[in-house]
């Protein structure tokens, strides 16, 4: 008996396949977002950093954060946050300083150079938001519905991590 036929016996198979389609789409959208940022960086001549690092700079913005806060706030999804932070500090996109309370922890904030990159990404996202709205790809209500559904999935997955074991 195949895995799919066993699943069909225990749950609505069409819901399961829809869930798998959604997972694949979320993955593709994230990769595509990074490609869009990479293309924008190439267009404006930003060659020193990659799309992941640019998105990290955008997400930090005017905040001063620790590496742990980057993950807990959802600003950064990668497992190699320390590597990217070090690269951005070394390249002059971020300042870093040890925390007074916990000397093992380092706080980071953007330099002027980092704020410039953050601004490039912000303008890109503004253009996209305007384009999506102008072309009728998404309307505010539809966007709210998508966001609400994805937040519920996020909470469900978070609960699975915290409570399943």
MDTraj code that builds the backbone (N, CA, C; nanometers):
import mdtraj as md
import numpy as np

residues = "UNK UNK UNK UNK UNK UNK UNK UNK UNK UNK UNK UNK UNK UNK UNK UNK UNK UNK UNK UNK UNK UNK UNK UNK UNK UNK UNK UNK UNK UNK UNK UNK UNK UNK UNK UNK UNK UNK UNK UNK UNK UNK UNK UNK UNK UNK UNK UNK UNK UNK UNK UNK UNK UNK UNK UNK UNK UNK UNK UNK UNK UNK UNK UNK UNK UNK UNK UNK UNK UNK UNK UNK UNK UNK UNK UNK UNK UNK UNK UNK UNK UNK UNK UNK UNK UNK UNK UNK UNK UNK UNK UNK UNK UNK UNK UNK UNK UNK UNK UNK UNK UNK UNK UNK UNK UNK UNK UNK UNK UNK UNK UNK UNK UNK UNK UNK UNK UNK UNK UNK UNK UNK UNK UNK UNK UNK UNK UNK UNK UNK UNK UNK UNK UNK UNK UNK UNK UNK UNK UNK UNK UNK UNK UNK UNK UNK UNK UNK UNK UNK UNK UNK UNK UNK UNK UNK UNK UNK UNK UNK UNK UNK UNK UNK UNK".split()
xyz = np.array([
    [0.0842, -0.1165, 0.0000],
    [0.0000, 0.0000, 0.0000],
    [0.0898, 0.1243, 0.0000],
    [0.0632, 0.2168, -0.0899],
    [0.1455, 0.3378, -0.0994],
    [0.1121, 0.4359, 0.0114],
    [0.2051, 0.5305, 0.0320],
    [0.1830, 0.6317, 0.1343],
    [0.0580, 0.7131, 0.1010],
    [0.0395, 0.7451, -0.0275],
    [-0.0754, 0.8261, -0.0659],
    [-0.2064, 0.7545, -0.0383],
    [-0.2129, 0.6241, -0.0622],
    [-0.3392, 0.5545, -0.0366],
    [-0.3656, 0.5440, 0.1133],
    [-0.2614, 0.5270, 0.1936],
    [-0.2814, 0.5263, 0.3390],
    [-0.3315, 0.6614, 0.3870],
    [-0.2745, 0.7693, 0.3324],
    [-0.3186, 0.9024, 0.3721],
    [-0.4631, 0.9258, 0.3322],
    [-0.5002, 0.8741, 0.2149],
    [-0.6371, 0.8897, 0.1694],
    [-0.7367, 0.8252, 0.2637],
    [-0.6948, 0.7206, 0.3338],
    [-0.7829, 0.6532, 0.4282],
    [-0.7985, 0.7328, 0.5571],
    [-0.6983, 0.8103, 0.5941],
    [-0.7016, 0.8764, 0.7245],
    [-0.7405, 1.0231, 0.7189],
    [-0.7365, 1.0850, 0.6027],
    [-0.7747, 1.2261, 0.5926],
    [-0.8192, 1.2581, 0.4519],
    [-0.8774, 1.3730, 0.4355],
    [-0.9230, 1.4179, 0.3047],
    [-0.8013, 1.4354, 0.2139],
    [-0.7907, 1.3504, 0.1119],
    [-0.6732, 1.3496, 0.0257],
    [-0.6580, 1.4812, -0.0498],
    [-0.7674, 1.5413, -0.0925],
    [-0.7569, 1.6670, -0.1671],
    [-0.7039, 1.7787, -0.0771],
    [-0.7384, 1.7773, 0.0517],
    [-0.6840, 1.8768, 0.1443],
    [-0.5336, 1.8549, 0.1596],
    [-0.4935, 1.7282, 0.1714],
    [-0.3517, 1.6946, 0.1846],
    [-0.2735, 1.7416, 0.0626],
    [-0.3237, 1.7152, -0.0569],
    [-0.2504, 1.7564, -0.1774],
    [-0.2487, 1.9091, -0.1895],
    [-0.3570, 1.9755, -0.1473],
    [-0.3580, 2.1213, -0.1454],
    [-0.2546, 2.1764, -0.0490],
    [-0.2408, 2.1105, 0.0657],
    [-0.1396, 2.1508, 0.1646],
    [0.0002, 2.1360, 0.1048],
    [0.0270, 2.0249, 0.0370],
    [0.1580, 2.0057, -0.0266],
    [0.1836, 2.1108, -0.1336],
    [0.0804, 2.1454, -0.2110],
    [0.0946, 2.2518, -0.3112],
    [0.1291, 2.3842, -0.2444],
    [0.0652, 2.4136, -0.1315],
    [0.0918, 2.5372, -0.0585],
    [0.2353, 2.5399, -0.0081],
    [0.2818, 2.4282, 0.0477],
    [0.4204, 2.4222, 0.0956],
    [0.5192, 2.4487, -0.0181],
    [0.4954, 2.3859, -0.1323],
    [0.5839, 2.4051, -0.2469],
    [0.5800, 2.5503, -0.2941],
    [0.4628, 2.6110, -0.2922],
    [0.4499, 2.7495, -0.3347],
    [0.5233, 2.8441, -0.2403],
    [0.5126, 2.8213, -0.1109],
    [0.5839, 2.9050, -0.0134],
    [0.7346, 2.8968, -0.0387],
    [0.7845, 2.7770, -0.0624],
    [0.9278, 2.7609, -0.0920],
    [0.9670, 2.8352, -0.2189],
    [0.8864, 2.8167, -0.3258],
    [0.9166, 2.8823, -0.4538],
    [0.9102, 3.0344, -0.4402],
    [0.8115, 3.0843, -0.3676],
    [0.7994, 3.2293, -0.3506],
    [0.9210, 3.2874, -0.2785],
    [0.9699, 3.2183, -0.1769],
    [1.0875, 3.2684, -0.1055],
    [1.2096, 3.2711, -0.1983],
    [1.2295, 3.1636, -0.2736],
    [1.3425, 3.1617, -0.3673],
    [1.3276, 3.2707, -0.4733],
    [1.2048, 3.2895, -0.5219],
    [1.1788, 3.3912, -0.6229],
    [1.2016, 3.5316, -0.5668],
    [1.1623, 3.5542, -0.4429],
    [1.1882, 3.6828, -0.3776],
    [1.3378, 3.7121, -0.3765],
    [1.4172, 3.6127, -0.3405],
    [1.5630, 3.6326, -0.3391],
    [1.6151, 3.6607, -0.4796],
    [1.5597, 3.5945, -0.5818],
    [1.6006, 3.6214, -0.7202],
    [1.5641, 3.7633, -0.7623],
    [1.4471, 3.8110, -0.7208],
    [1.4035, 3.9472, -0.7528],
    [1.4987, 4.0490, -0.6895],
    [1.5355, 4.0259, -0.5639],
    [1.6291, 4.1160, -0.4958],
    [1.7654, 4.1112, -0.5650],
    [1.8106, 3.9919, -0.5996],
    [1.9391, 3.9768, -0.6695],
    [1.9386, 4.0539, -0.8011],
    [1.8309, 4.0418, -0.8778],
    [1.8205, 4.1143, -1.0047],
    [1.8228, 4.2657, -0.9829],
    [1.7543, 4.3129, -0.8782],
    [1.7541, 4.4560, -0.8480],
    [1.8948, 4.5022, -0.8108],
    [1.9658, 4.4222, -0.7308],
    [2.1031, 4.4578, -0.6941],
    [2.1910, 4.4662, -0.8186],
    [2.1751, 4.3728, -0.9110],
    [2.2538, 4.3771, -1.0348],
    [2.2182, 4.5008, -1.1165],
    [2.0891, 4.5360, -1.1199],
    [2.0423, 4.6511, -1.1967],
    [2.1030, 4.7818, -1.1445],
    [2.1148, 4.7942, -1.0111],
    [2.1664, 4.9192, -0.9524],
    [2.3149, 4.9115, -0.9179],
    [2.3798, 4.7999, -0.9487],
    [2.5240, 4.7897, -0.9294],
    [2.5696, 4.7499, -0.7907],
    [2.4828, 4.6869, -0.7130],
    [2.5225, 4.6349, -0.5811],
    [2.5727, 4.4928, -0.6023],
    [2.7026, 4.4754, -0.5912],
    [2.7616, 4.3453, -0.6210],
    [2.8315, 4.2825, -0.5013],
    [2.8483, 4.3594, -0.3948],
    [2.9286, 4.3150, -0.2805],
    [2.8525, 4.2210, -0.1865],
    [2.7192, 4.2284, -0.1863],
    [2.6406, 4.1446, -0.0955],
    [2.5373, 4.0657, -0.1752],
    [2.4867, 3.9594, -0.1127],
    [2.3872, 3.8770, -0.1808],
    [2.2457, 3.9150, -0.1361],
    [2.1470, 3.8522, -0.1974],
    [2.0065, 3.8847, -0.1709],
    [1.9669, 3.8538, -0.0268],
    [2.0164, 3.7445, 0.0287],
    [1.9845, 3.7097, 0.1677],
    [2.0349, 3.8196, 0.2603],
    [2.1560, 3.8659, 0.2365],
    [2.2130, 3.9718, 0.3192],
    [2.1363, 4.1028, 0.3004],
    [2.0946, 4.1330, 0.1780],
    [2.0159, 4.2528, 0.1526],
    [1.8817, 4.2487, 0.2226],
    [1.8172, 4.1331, 0.2213],
    [1.6890, 4.1175, 0.2899],
    [1.7079, 4.1310, 0.4407],
    [1.8181, 4.0794, 0.4903],
    [1.8505, 4.0932, 0.6325],
    [1.8666, 4.2408, 0.6700],
    [1.9362, 4.3171, 0.5877],
    [1.9532, 4.4607, 0.6132],
    [1.8180, 4.5319, 0.6111],
    [1.7337, 4.4979, 0.5153],
    [1.6006, 4.5579, 0.5079],
    [1.5201, 4.5274, 0.6338],
    [1.5243, 4.4038, 0.6785],
    [1.4450, 4.3635, 0.7945],
    [1.4942, 4.4266, 0.9242],
    [1.6225, 4.4505, 0.9347],
    [1.6753, 4.5173, 1.0540],
    [1.6361, 4.6646, 1.0505],
    [1.6519, 4.7286, 0.9361],
    [1.6121, 4.8688, 0.9223],
    [1.6751, 4.9570, 1.0278],
    [1.5927, 5.0301, 1.1020],
    [1.6420, 5.1239, 1.2036],
    [1.6578, 5.0598, 1.3410],
    [1.6344, 4.9308, 1.3514],
    [1.6422, 4.8627, 1.4807],
    [1.7863, 4.8280, 1.5175],
    [1.8087, 4.8088, 1.6459],
    [1.9348, 4.7542, 1.6965],
    [1.8988, 4.6206, 1.7595],
    [1.9573, 4.5115, 1.7104],
    [1.9140, 4.3776, 1.7513],
    [2.0319, 4.2855, 1.7758],
    [2.0035, 4.1738, 1.8430],
    [2.1014, 4.0649, 1.8571],
    [2.0692, 3.9584, 1.7526],
    [2.1622, 3.8668, 1.7327],
    [2.1392, 3.7569, 1.6386],
    [2.0174, 3.6755, 1.6816],
    [2.0039, 3.6519, 1.8103],
    [1.8891, 3.5763, 1.8603],
    [1.7581, 3.6457, 1.8307],
    [1.7566, 3.7783, 1.8441],
    [1.6349, 3.8542, 1.8140],
    [1.6007, 3.8479, 1.6661],
    [1.7017, 3.8423, 1.5812],
    [1.6756, 3.8325, 1.4376],
    [1.5926, 3.7085, 1.4063],
    [1.6282, 3.5977, 1.4696],
    [1.5531, 3.4739, 1.4470],
    [1.4164, 3.4782, 1.5142],
    [1.4118, 3.5231, 1.6396],
    [1.2853, 3.5195, 1.7132],
    [1.1830, 3.6172, 1.6553],
    [1.2291, 3.7277, 1.5977],
    [1.1359, 3.8236, 1.5379],
    [1.0979, 3.7854, 1.3954],
    [1.1593, 3.6794, 1.3439],
    [1.1277, 3.6371, 1.2085],
    [1.1975, 3.7175, 1.1005],
    [1.2980, 3.7978, 1.1393],
    [1.3702, 3.8782, 1.0414],
    [1.4627, 3.7927, 0.9551],
    [1.5009, 3.6790, 1.0070],
    [1.6019, 3.6007, 0.9371],
    [1.5696, 3.4537, 0.9490],
    [1.5678, 3.3855, 0.8356],
    [1.5263, 3.2459, 0.8345],
    [1.6429, 3.1480, 0.8197],
    [1.7594, 3.1983, 0.7893],
    [1.8717, 3.1097, 0.7621],
    [1.9378, 3.0540, 0.8864],
    [2.0077, 2.9449, 0.8674],
    [2.0783, 2.8828, 0.9796],
    [2.2158, 2.9467, 0.9990],
    [2.2597, 3.0239, 0.9017],
    [2.3946, 3.0814, 0.9084],
    [2.3902, 3.2317, 0.9350],
    [2.3077, 3.2730, 1.0300],
    [2.2936, 3.4151, 1.0601],
    [2.4266, 3.4750, 1.1059],
    [2.5031, 3.4046, 1.1857],
    [2.6318, 3.4574, 1.2342],
    [2.7272, 3.4847, 1.1189],
    [2.7304, 3.3938, 1.0218],
    [2.8163, 3.4113, 0.9040],
    [2.7786, 3.5395, 0.8296],
    [2.6490, 3.5568, 0.8032],
    [2.6049, 3.6748, 0.7285],
    [2.6256, 3.8034, 0.8072],
    [2.6032, 3.8000, 0.9372],
    [2.6294, 3.9186, 1.0190],
    [2.7771, 3.9566, 1.0126],
    [2.8654, 3.8577, 1.0258],
    [3.0090, 3.8853, 1.0209],
    [3.0482, 3.9455, 0.8861],
    [2.9962, 3.8893, 0.7775],
    [3.0254, 3.9412, 0.6442],
    [2.9784, 4.0863, 0.6305],
    [2.8588, 4.1159, 0.6828],
    [2.8032, 4.2510, 0.6719],
    [2.8800, 4.3500, 0.7591],
    [2.9255, 4.3064, 0.8754],
    [3.0075, 4.3923, 0.9618],
    [3.1416, 4.4184, 0.8934],
    [3.2064, 4.3108, 0.8448],
    [3.3372, 4.3247, 0.7794],
    [3.3314, 4.4152, 0.6566],
    [3.2170, 4.4116, 0.5843],
    [3.2028, 4.4921, 0.4627],
    [3.1535, 4.6344, 0.4920],
    [3.1283, 4.6654, 0.6207],
    [3.0899, 4.8012, 0.6573],
    [2.9416, 4.8332, 0.6470],
    [2.8569, 4.7309, 0.6403],
    [2.7125, 4.7537, 0.6322],
    [2.6468, 4.7584, 0.7698],
    [2.7198, 4.7105, 0.8717],
    [2.6664, 4.7067, 1.0073],
    [2.7731, 4.7428, 1.1080],
    [2.7265, 4.8009, 1.2197],
    [2.8085, 4.8189, 1.3387],
    [2.7736, 4.7042, 1.4331],
    [2.8695, 4.6646, 1.5141],
    [2.8372, 4.5656, 1.6173],
    [2.9068, 4.6055, 1.7469],
    [2.8425, 4.5685, 1.8569],
    [2.9048, 4.5932, 1.9871],
    [2.8515, 4.4898, 2.0862],
    [2.9385, 4.4516, 2.1770],
    [2.8994, 4.3543, 2.2792],
    [2.7964, 4.4163, 2.3717],
    [2.6996, 4.3335, 2.4128],
    [2.5969, 4.3796, 2.5069],
    [2.6588, 4.4006, 2.6443],
    [2.6125, 4.5012, 2.7135],
    [2.6615, 4.5290, 2.8485],
    [2.6246, 4.4161, 2.9452],
    [2.5009, 4.3677, 2.9367],
    [2.4496, 4.2676, 3.0304],
    [2.5098, 4.1282, 3.0060],
    [2.5131, 4.0877, 2.8788],
    [2.5606, 3.9540, 2.8433],
    [2.6731, 3.9710, 2.7415],
    [2.7968, 3.9618, 2.7866],
    [2.9134, 3.9880, 2.7017],
    [2.9263, 3.8887, 2.5857],
    [2.8536, 3.7759, 2.5937],
    [2.8578, 3.6795, 2.4829],
    [2.7699, 3.7252, 2.3672],
    [2.6739, 3.8115, 2.3958],
    [2.5778, 3.8568, 2.2968],
    [2.6265, 3.9850, 2.2297],
    [2.6019, 3.9944, 2.0996],
    [2.6440, 4.1114, 2.0228],
    [2.5209, 4.1789, 1.9644],
    [2.5142, 4.3108, 1.9761],
    [2.4060, 4.3890, 1.9167],
    [2.4567, 4.4474, 1.7854],
    [2.3685, 4.4496, 1.6855],
    [2.4057, 4.5049, 1.5551],
    [2.3052, 4.6111, 1.5133],
    [2.3553, 4.7065, 1.4355],
    [2.2705, 4.8087, 1.3747],
    [2.3350, 4.8476, 1.2419],
    [2.2552, 4.9051, 1.1539],
    [2.3047, 4.9380, 1.0208],
    [2.3908, 5.0634, 1.0218],
    [2.4912, 5.0630, 0.9367],
    [2.5691, 5.1829, 0.9081],
    [2.4946, 5.2599, 0.7986],
    [2.5462, 5.3726, 0.7606],
    [2.4871, 5.4484, 0.6491],
    [2.4847, 5.3627, 0.5224],
    [2.5917, 5.2898, 0.5009],
    [2.6017, 5.2009, 0.3849],
    [2.4919, 5.0930, 0.3916],
    [2.4671, 5.0390, 0.5091],
    [2.3618, 4.9391, 0.5271],
    [2.2234, 4.9989, 0.5083],
    [2.2036, 5.1223, 0.5562],
    [2.0741, 5.1901, 0.5380],
    [2.0474, 5.2164, 0.3899],
    [2.1528, 5.2426, 0.3137],
    [2.1377, 5.2626, 0.1694],
    [2.0816, 5.1352, 0.1034],
    [2.1391, 5.0217, 0.1389],
    [2.0913, 4.8946, 0.0818],
    [1.9484, 4.8662, 0.1276],
    [1.9198, 4.8901, 0.2535],
    [1.7846, 4.8732, 0.3056],
    [1.6858, 4.9582, 0.2258],
    [1.7273, 5.0790, 0.1914],
    [1.6431, 5.1681, 0.1117],
    [1.6184, 5.1167, -0.0291],
    [1.7195, 5.0561, -0.0889],
    [1.7035, 4.9971, -0.2232],
    [1.5971, 4.8880, -0.2188],
    [1.6058, 4.8021, -0.1191],
    [1.5083, 4.6926, -0.1064],
    [1.3695, 4.7492, -0.0768],
    [1.3613, 4.8506, 0.0087],
    [1.2315, 4.9119, 0.0413],
    [1.1664, 4.9705, -0.0841],
    [1.2436, 5.0400, -0.1669],
    [1.1892, 5.0966, -0.2911],
    [1.1428, 4.9873, -0.3860],
    [1.2179, 4.8781, -0.3934],
    [1.1774, 4.7642, -0.4756],
    [1.0422, 4.7107, -0.4292],
    [1.0277, 4.6916, -0.2985],
    [0.9022, 4.6390, -0.2447],
    [0.7868, 4.7372, -0.2659],
    [0.8143, 4.8670, -0.2552],
    [0.7107, 4.9676, -0.2813],
    [0.6631, 4.9598, -0.4263],
    [0.7577, 4.9480, -0.5198],
    [0.7213, 4.9352, -0.6619],
    [0.6362, 4.8111, -0.6843],
    [0.6740, 4.7017, -0.6202],
    [0.5983, 4.5771, -0.6366],
    [0.4575, 4.5898, -0.5798],
    [0.4459, 4.6511, -0.4617],
    [0.3136, 4.6686, -0.4011],
    [0.2246, 4.7523, -0.4935],
    [0.2808, 4.8603, -0.5473],
    [0.2045, 4.9453, -0.6393],
    [0.1660, 4.8680, -0.7655],
    [0.2586, 4.7898, -0.8182],
    [0.2312, 4.7116, -0.9394],
    [0.1257, 4.6044, -0.9177],
    [0.1328, 4.5348, -0.8057],
    [0.0329, 4.4323, -0.7746],
    [-0.1067, 4.4928, -0.7642],
    [-0.1140, 4.6088, -0.7016],
    [-0.2435, 4.6759, -0.6847],
    [-0.2930, 4.7309, -0.8185],
    [-0.2055, 4.8002, -0.8918],
    [-0.2443, 4.8637, -1.0184],
    [-0.2904, 4.7610, -1.1222],
    [-0.2287, 4.6453, -1.1237],
    [-0.2648, 4.5419, -1.2214],
    [-0.3776, 4.4516, -1.1725],
    [-0.4223, 4.4750, -1.0520],
    [-0.5316, 4.3940, -0.9992],
    [-0.4910, 4.2520, -0.9631],
    [-0.3621, 4.2300, -0.9457],
    [-0.3135, 4.0972, -0.9066],
    [-0.3641, 4.0636, -0.7667],
    [-0.3565, 4.1611, -0.6784],
    [-0.4069, 4.1459, -0.5418],
    [-0.4819, 4.2726, -0.5020],
    [-0.5887, 4.2533, -0.4289],
    [-0.6610, 4.3650, -0.3694],
    [-0.6354, 4.3613, -0.2194],
    [-0.6545, 4.4739, -0.1501],
    [-0.6271, 4.4752, -0.0051],
    [-0.6961, 4.3612, 0.0714],
    [-0.8217, 4.3325, 0.0425],
    [-0.8920, 4.2239, 0.1121],
    [-0.8298, 4.0882, 0.0852],
    [-0.7885, 4.0656, -0.0384],
    [-0.7247, 3.9388, -0.0732],
    [-0.5906, 3.9223, -0.0062],
    [-0.5181, 4.0319, 0.0017],
    [-0.3878, 4.0300, 0.0681],
    [-0.4040, 4.0008, 0.2169],
    [-0.5050, 4.0623, 0.2788],
    [-0.5317, 4.0363, 0.4209],
    [-0.5695, 3.8902, 0.4445],
    [-0.6458, 3.8328, 0.3531],
    [-0.6866, 3.6924, 0.3668],
    [-0.5660, 3.5982, 0.3571],
    [-0.4789, 3.6234, 0.2596],
    [-0.3574, 3.5425, 0.2443],
    [-0.2714, 3.5531, 0.3699],
    [-0.2499, 3.6763, 0.4161],
    [-0.1659, 3.6992, 0.5334],
    [-0.2248, 3.6309, 0.6566],
    [-0.3538, 3.6420, 0.6745],
    [-0.4201, 3.5799, 0.7891],
    [-0.4042, 3.4269, 0.7850],
    [-0.4225, 3.3687, 0.6689],
    [-0.4073, 3.2236, 0.6552],
    [-0.2644, 3.1799, 0.6836],
    [-0.1679, 3.2548, 0.6303],
    [-0.0281, 3.2191, 0.6532],
    [0.0107, 3.2360, 0.8002],
    [-0.0435, 3.3356, 0.8676],
    [-0.0158, 3.3520, 1.0114],
    [-0.0718, 3.2345, 1.0917],
    [-0.1891, 3.1863, 1.0534],
    [-0.2461, 3.0701, 1.1228],
    [-0.1579, 2.9470, 1.1017],
    [-0.1066, 2.9289, 0.9798],
    [-0.0137, 2.8178, 0.9553],
    [0.1124, 2.8353, 1.0382],
    [0.1635, 2.9571, 1.0466],
    [0.2838, 2.9853, 1.1246],
    [0.2619, 2.9488, 1.2714],
    [0.1483, 2.9885, 1.3258],
    [0.1177, 2.9553, 1.4658],
    [0.1057, 2.8042, 1.4842],
    [0.0398, 2.7363, 1.3908],
    [0.0246, 2.5912, 1.3995],
    [0.1609, 2.5226, 1.3987],
    [0.2469, 2.5617, 1.3044],
    [0.3809, 2.5021, 1.2983],
    [0.4599, 2.5324, 1.4242],
    [0.4519, 2.6551, 1.4725],
    [0.5214, 2.6913, 1.5963],
    [0.4743, 2.6064, 1.7126],
    [0.3436, 2.5834, 1.7200],
    [0.2898, 2.4969, 1.8252],
    [0.3418, 2.3545, 1.8118],
    [0.3576, 2.3070, 1.6894],
    [0.4084, 2.1712, 1.6674],
    [0.5510, 2.1571, 1.7197],
    [0.6303, 2.2598, 1.6968],
    [0.7695, 2.2568, 1.7429],
    [0.7757, 2.2580, 1.8941],
    [0.6925, 2.3412, 1.9561],
    [0.6961, 2.3560, 2.1020],
    [0.6326, 2.2396, 2.1768],
    [0.5276, 2.1792, 2.1216],
    [0.4469, 2.0876, 2.2020],
    [0.4444, 1.9434, 2.1550],
    [0.4981, 1.9126, 2.0406],
    [0.4823, 1.7777, 1.9886],
    [0.5740, 1.6769, 2.0571],
    [0.6884, 1.7210, 2.1071],
    [0.7843, 1.6239, 2.1624],
    [0.7824, 1.6227, 2.3114],
])
top = md.Topology()
chain = top.add_chain()
for i, resn in enumerate(residues, 1):
    res = top.add_residue(resn, chain, resSeq=i)
    for name in ("N", "CA", "C"):
        top.add_atom(name, md.element.get_by_symbol(name[0]), res)
traj = md.Trajectory(xyz[None], top)
